[in-house]
């Protein structure tokens, strides 16, 4: 019997979490870029920053599965 704290890994949930966090970074970057005068560069910067943040969030969410 597995301990109660062990989670099951859900690939669709992990992918949705990664996509959502990346999209949020892209949106925030576009907002900052729009305020600075160039929303495409802001969106690009937000996407570049959002990918590693998304990976970190997925790792934190499913860290019990990886150990």
Secondary structure, DSSP 8 states (H G I E B T S, - for coil): ---TT-----HHHHHHHHHHHHHHHHHHHHHHHHHHT-HHHHHHHHHHHHHHHHHHHHHHHTHHHH-
